[in-house]
Amino acid sequence: VEPEDMITGRGHWGSHKGWRTFKAELVLQHAPETKNGIVTWLKSRAVLGVGHRTALKLVAHFGDEAKDVMDQPDRLVEAGIDRQKAEAIAEAWVKNAMQPELVVFLGDLGLGAGMIRRVLEAYGSTVRVQIKENPWRMAERVRGMAFKTADDIAKRFGHPADSPKRICAAMRSVLFTATQTDGHCGLPVEIMIEKAARLA
């Protein structure tokens, strides 16, 4: 992080030898808004293999509109940038532009910094849409995410208790525990249903 960068941090305030300190568990940099900011961002090696010359090409070609096309590889190619670099720039831009907002979204759902990091790793920039559509899938895709946590999030989004998605997720959670934790290779249907019902 450089002076004047805009960041989002999650953590807690404390003190050390009389000085106020912030212990960050997660720090994310906001994508720049101006063409000068974009040049600085690219020059700082935000994207591997992309530096000063590429940055100048972009702003020379697009000017003040550069920030509006940074997520579009097809447009970046117009500035004389090869396809591989254009796709890498667009991917990095989307991650930087979206993550601070998504960190706040996930934090508001009651998730801690470590879990937020794992959710973002699992879902990327589509996390908001996918969680709203099927929150229970997190219990399968995100390491350490309990069914109960995903279920509580589902309630916040108004998903019904008798949702087929919820029932399937509960059964998969029971099977996962049985096979990965308890050493079984499967479960009789009656036992699986009984254990899944207890999760409710």
Helices and strands as residue ranges (DSSP letters): E 7-16, E 19-29, H 35-43, H 52-62, G 63-65, H 66-69, H 73-77, H 83-108, H 113-123, G 124-126, H 127-133, G 135-137, H 138-141, H 147-156, H 164-176, I 177-181, H 189-199
